[in-house]
Amino acid sequence: MTPLLHFAAVCVSTLAFALACMRAENPRPDVSPVASAFAPAEATLVAENQTDDALANTRRMDKAERTAEGQLARLSAEDHLRRAATYHTNRAFAEARDHWQAIIMRYPNDPNVPVAMFGIGRSLFQERRYNDALPIFEKLGNSYQQTESGRDGFYYVAATLLRMSRAADAATRYGEYTVKFPQGERVENAYLNAIDSLREAGRPDEALPWIARARTQFVGKPTATNALFARLRLDVARSDWPAALRTAEELSRASFGRGVQTTPAEVAYLRAFSLERAGRKEQASKIYQTIPDSLNSYYGALATARLQTLGGEGKLVAATRTNRVLTEALAVKENYPAPYRETLVREATGRGVDPRLMLAIMRQESSFITTAKSPAAARGLMQLTVDTAAKYGPMVGLSNLRENDFYRPEVSIKLASAYLSELSAMFPNLPEAVAASYNGGEDNVARWVKRAAHSDSGVFTSEVGFAESKDYVLKVMANFRAYKLLYTDDLKARG
C-alpha cells in the first residue's frame, strides 16, 4: 500500500477527473457525488480545489515558484497531482497538463504516472481533441493494465473512437475490454456500449447477440434490464413494431430499481408509440391514458399531446389532463419566476430562442443563484464554462472574459443565448435535443438523434445515452412546460 498522503492525492485526483470531466460524459451534475463517494477529508479537499480562490492561489504559487527558465518548480509527485487537480476541476486544462507532464518526466517510476497520463488524456478528450487523446489512452491501456487508470485508458480508447465517428472500431474495443477485464470496473458499461456502438455503425443485427450475452451475464442485475431496454430502442428504431411490442411487454414486467436506465412511463410510451405506428390507434390511446400526467411528468405530457392528436375519447381525456396540470402550475407559480425579463427577451428573442426555454434551463442549472458554481467549474445563472465563453463571447461582443465575469447575469444570458441559438439551429423543433446538448454536448446528441431514427420527441429522449443528461432533459422539459403554461413568449404572466 502507498502512504496515506499518496492515497489521498490519488483519490482526490481521481474524483477531480470524475467531476471535471462531466462536461464530456455526464456534465454539471445536479448533486455532487463527493459526499457519498469519498471520505469526508477527501471530499473537503476536493471541494476546496473547486473554488475560484483555490484556482487563483494555485496560479499565484506556480508563478512565484517558477524557475529562471520559466519551468514549474520541482514539487513532489503528490503536490504536482494536487495542483493538477485544482486546475482540472476549474477546467484550466493546459495548466493541469503541465503538472501531470512534470510527474511523468521527473518521476517516471512513480505510481502516480498512470494517473497523470489518464489526466492528460481525459483533459484532451474534454476539449474534443480526440486525435491527441487517442494515442495517450492507447499507451496507457497497453502499458498499465494492472492499474485502474490503465484499464480506464483501455476503455477510453473505445469512447474516443466513437467520438471520432469510428463506431465499428469502438464496438470492437468495447468487446476487447469485456474479454481482457471480465471483472473490470467498467465491464457492464462496455457490454451496453458495444450494443449502441454497433447500432451506430449500422450493424444492428450484430448488436442482438451482445444484448443476449449481457442479459445472461448479468441476470438479476440492472444491466440485464438495460440490455432489454437497448433491444426495445433497437426495435423501435428499425420500425419493427411486432418485435417492439413483444420487447415492451417483457420489459414492462421488469424491476425498475436503482441503476435501470428507463422507467415504466417511458416503456409504456414506446409501447403506445409502436401500437400507433402499427395502425392500432385505439389500443395506443388506451396505453397513453395509463401514463400518469402531472406538471413534472415528461412522458405524461407527451401522452396527453398524443391523445389530443388521436382524437375520439382520448381527446376528451387530454382536455381533462391539461386542465388539471394547468391548475397544478398555477398553484405553484411562485416556483417559476421570470427574473431578468428585459434582458432575456432581448437576447433570446433576438437570436430565435424561446426565453421560456432559457428560464427552464436557468432554473435547472442555478436555481437563479448568480454565484452558483458546479463541480465541473461551470459558473453563474446559466452555468457556463471558460471554453464555452471563449467560443461564443466574440459572437456577442464579449472578448477576453475572465472566470468572475460569468457570475454577471447579463454576461451569462448573452453567452447562453448565442449557444442556445446555435443548438436550436442544429436541432430544429426538438427542444429535448437542445437541452441534452446543453448538458451532454451537441456531438453526442447528434449521434443520439441519428440512432433514434424517428422524429418523435419521446423516442429521441429514450436514446439519450448519459443517465444524468437524460434526467436533465426530463427536468428542463418539465420546467419549459410550466413556463409555457404560465407566461407568454415575451415573459408576460398569463391571466
N, C-alpha and C positions, 0 to 999 in steps of 0.2 A: 504493500500500500504506500501511496505517496504521503508526504506530510500533510497535516491538516490545512496549512496555508495554501499549498498547491491544490488540494482537493477543492477548497472553497473557490479558488481562482478559476479552476476548470468549470465548476458548476455555474459560477456567475457568468463566465463567458458563454457557456452553452445556453443558458437562459437568455442571455443577450441576443444570441443568434435567433432563438425561437421567437423572441418578441420583436426584434427589429426587422426580421425577415418577413413578418406577417404581411407587409405590403405586397410581397410577391406571392405568398402562399395563402395565409389567412389574415389579411391585413386589418389593423386597427380593431382589435377585439373589444367588445363592449365591456367585458370584465377581465381584468388582468389575471392570468393563471398563477401569478407569483406566489400568493399566499398558500394556495393549495398544493403547489407542486414542489416547493422548496422550503428548507428550514428557515425560521424567522430571521436569523442573522444574515443568511444569504439573500433572502428576499429584500431586507432592508438595504443591503449594499447595492443590489441591482436598482432598487427604487431611487437611491441616491444618484446612481450613474445616469438615470434618465432625466435629471433636472437640467435646466439651462445653466444653472450655476456650476454644476459638475462639468459641463462641457467647457464653459469659459475658464474654469480653474485648470482643467487639463491642458487647454491650449496655452494658458499662461506658463504653466510648468514646462511644457515642451519648448516654448520659445526661449524661456530663460536658461534652460539647461542645454541647449544645442551647442555643439562643438564649434570651433572657429571655422570649420569647413562646412557648417550648416547641417551636420548629421545629428540624428537623435542621440541623446545621451545614452550611455550604456547602462541599462537598468537590468534587474533580474528578469528572468523569463516571466515570472508571475506578475511583476509590475508592468511589463510590456503588455501582458494579456489584459490586465485590469484597465489600462489606458485605452487599449483597443476596444474593450467592451463599452467604455464610456462613449467613444466616438461612434461605435456601431449603433448603439441604442439611440443615438441622436442623428443617425443617417449621414454622418460625416465619414463616408466610406473610404475616401483616399487616405485620410489621416489614420483611420483604423488599420488600413493595409500596411502603412509604414511600420506600425508596431508589430503586426504579425510577421512581416517580412524580416524585421530585426531579430525576432525569435529564431526563424529558420536559418538566417545567415550566421548569427552569433552563437546559437546553441543547437547545432544540428542533431545532437543526440538526446535532447531534452524531450521528455514525454509530452510536452505541450506542442511539439511540432505538428502532429496531425490536426490538433485543434486549430492551430494558426492557419494551416493550409485550408481547412474547411471554411474558416472565416473569410479568407481571401476569395475562395470560390463562391461562397454564398453572397458576398457583397457584390461581386461582379454579376451574379445571377439576378440580384435585386435591381441592378442598374440595366438589366436586359442586355448585358454584354455576353451573350451566350457563347459566342465563338472563343472568347477569352476564358470563360469559366470552364468550358468542357475539358481542356487538357489538364487543368488542375484537379478536377474531380476524377478524371481517369487515372492520373498518377496517384492520387490519394487512395482510390479504390483498389489499385493494384499493389501498392506498397505497404498499406497499413490495415489490412483486413482484420487483424487481431484486435483492433480498437473500434470503439463505436463511431468515432469520426471517420475512420477508414471505411466502415460499412455504409455510413451516410454518404460518403463520397461516391461509392459504387452505385448507390441508389440514385443519387442526383445526376449521374450520367444520363439515366433514363429521363428524368424530369427536364433536363436541359435539351436533350434530343427532341423531346416532344414540343418544346417551345421553338425549336429550330425547324419545325414542320417536317420532322423525320419520325412520324408516328410509328411506322413499322419497326424502325431501329429501336425506338423507345420500348415497344412491346417486347422485343427480343431481350432487351436488357432487364426489364422487369421480370421476365421469365427466368433469366440467369440468376437474378437475386434470390428467387424462391428456391432455386437448386443449391446455390452456394451457401445461403444463410437460412435454412428452413426454420430456425429459431430466432432469426434476426428481428431487430426492433421494429422494422417496417414491413415485415413479410405479409401481413394481412393487407396493407395498402398496396403492396406490389401485385397481389392477385387481382385486386379490383382495378388497379390502374392498367394492368395488362389487358383487361376486358375493354376498357374505354379506349385505350390506345389502338387496339385492333379495329374497333369501330371507326375511329378517326382515320385509320389507314385504309378504310374501305374494304375491310376483311371481316365483316360481321359473323360469317359462318365459323371463322376460326376463334371468335370470342366465345362461342357456345361451349366448347369443351372446358374453357377456363371457368365459365360460370359453374359448370357441373363439378369441376375439381374443387373450387372454392366452397361450394355447398357441402361437399363431402369432407374436405379437410377441416372445416371449422363448424361442423354440425353443432347446433345448440348455441352458437355464438352470434353476435350481431353481424359479423362478416358474412355468414351464410344468408341472413336475411338481406343484407346489402347486395349480395350477388344475385338473389332473386329479383330485387328491385332493378338491378342492371339489366336483367333479362326483360322485365316489363318495359323499360325505356327503349331497349333494342327493338322489341316487337312493335311498339308504337311508332318508332322512327321508320321502320320498314313498312308501316301500314298493314301489318299482318294482324288484322283485327281478331280473327278467331284465336290466334296464339296469345294476343294481348289480353283477351278476356279470360282465357284459362289461367294465365300468369297472375292477373289481377285478382282472380278469385282465390287462388292459392295464397297469394301474398296477404290478402285481407284476413286470413286466419293466423297470420304470424304474430309473434310478440313484438311490440313496438317499444322496447325498452331503451335504455341509455346506449348510445353508440349506433343505433339504427338511423340510417340517413333519409328516412321517409316517415310519413305519418298516415294514419287511417284516412284522413281527409284527402291527402294527395293521391293515395291509391284509389279512393272512390272517384275522385275527379278523372283520373286517367281511365278508369273503367267506364265511366259515363261518356267520356270523350270518344272512347273506342266504340261503344254502342252507337253513339250518334253518327260517327263516320261509317259504321257498318249499315246505316239506314234504319236502325232500331230506335227511333227517336222517342217513342213512348216509354220504352224501358230506360232510355238515357235520362229522360225527365224525372222518372221515379228515383233514380240513383242521385241525380243532382239535388233532389229535395231532401235526401238523407244527410247531406253535408251541412252541418250547422253554420249559420251565418251570424256574425256579430261584428262589431267595429274592428276587432283585431283578427278576424278570420280571413286570411288571404284566399284560400280555396273556397270558402263560403261565399265571398264576394264574387268570385268567378262563376260559381254555380248559379248564383242569383242572376247574373248577367246572361248566362246561357238559358236559364228558364224564361227570361224575358224574351229572348230571341226565338225560342222554340214555340212560344205561344200556347194556346189552349189553357188547360188547367194550370200549367206551370207559370203562365203569365200572371195569373191571379196570386199564386203563391209568391212570385217575385215581388209583386207590389206590396204585399204584406211584410215581407222580409225587409224591403227597402225602407219602408216607413218605420219599422222597429229599429233599424240601425240609425236612421236619422234622429230618432228620439234619443237613442243612446249617445250619439255625438253631441247633441245639444245639452245633454245633462253633464257632460264633461268638457264643455267648450273652453273652460279656463286652462285646461291642459294642452290646448293647441293655440298658443298666442301667435301673433304675427308681428314681431318686432322688426325694426329697420325697413318698414314698408316702402318708403320712397326709394331707398337705395336698391332694395330687392326688385321692385317693379321696373326701375330704370335699367338696371344692369341685366336682369334676367330677360325681361320682355324684349329689350333691345337686341338680344342675341338669340331670340327664338326659343327661350326656355320658360317653362311654366314656373312662375315664382312660388307656386304652392309645392312643386316638387323640390325646389331648393329649401323651403321651410321643412318639408318632410325629412330631407337629408340632414339639415341642420339640427333638427330635434333629435335625431338618432345619433349624430356624430358628437355633439357637445352639450345637448340639453340647454342650448343658448348661453352657455358659460364662455365668455370671451377668452378666459385664461386657461381653458382646457388644453391638456396635452396628453397624448396617448402613449402607451408603451412603445409604439413604433415611431415616436418622435413626430407625430402629426400634431399641429397646433391650431388653436383658435376655433371660431364658430364652425367653420367648415372642415376643420382638421386637415389642413394642407401640409405638405412636406416640402423640403427645400428643393427637391428635384422637380416637383410639380410647379413650384413657383418659378424656377429657372426656365421652364418651358413656356408657361403661359403669361408670366409677368410682362415681357415685351409686347405681347398682343394687346394688353390693356394699359400700356403706358407706365408700367411699374418695373423698373430695372434695378439691379443691384440691391435687391431686398435682403435683409438680414432676418435671422430667426425670430427676433422680437416683433418684427413687422407683421407677422402672421396673426398676432393677437389683436390687431386693429380690425374692427368689423368691416370697414369699407374696403380694406385690402383683401380680407378673406372672401368677401362677397364678389368682388371684381374677379379675382382669380378663379373662384369656383364657377362663376357664370361662364367664363371662357372655356373652362374644362368641360362643363356640362353641355355647352353648345356643341362642342366637337363630338362628344359622346352621342348626343341626340341625332346628329347628322349621320353617325356611323350606324346607329340602331333606331331608325325612324319608327315611330308608333309602337315602341316597345320599351316603356319606362323601366320595366324589370331589368332589361339588359343594361340600361343606363345606370341604374342603381348598383347592379352587380359589377359593372366596370369601375365605378367609383370606389368600390370596396376591394375587388379582386383583380383589377387590371383588364383593359379592353382586349389585350391579346388573348387572354384566357376566355373571355366572353365570346369572342369571335369563333373560337373552337366550339363552345357550348351551343351557340346559335346554329352552327353547321350540323352539329351532332343531333340537335332536336329535329331537324328536317321539316317540321311543321311551323307555321307562323303563330300558332296558338300560344298565348302568354303562359298558361299553366304548364304546357309541355316544355317550353323553354326553361321555366323555373325548376322543373324536375331534373333538368340536366346540369344545373349549377353544381360544379364539382367540388367546391370547398364548403364544408359544413357551416363555417362562420359566415361566409358570403351569402349562402342560401338563407340563413336566419336573418341576415341583414336585409336582404331583398324583401322578405316577408314583413319585417317591421317597417321598412321605409314605405312599402306599398300600403300598409295599414294607415300610416301617417298621412300619406298622399290622399287616400280615400277620405279621411276625416277632414283634411283641409279643403278638398273639393266640395264636400257637403256644407262646410261652414263658411267658406269665403268664395267670392268671385275671383276671376283670373287676374284682377288688379288688386286683390287682397282687401276688398271691402267686405265687411261681415254681411252675411245673408240674413234677411228678415230681421 
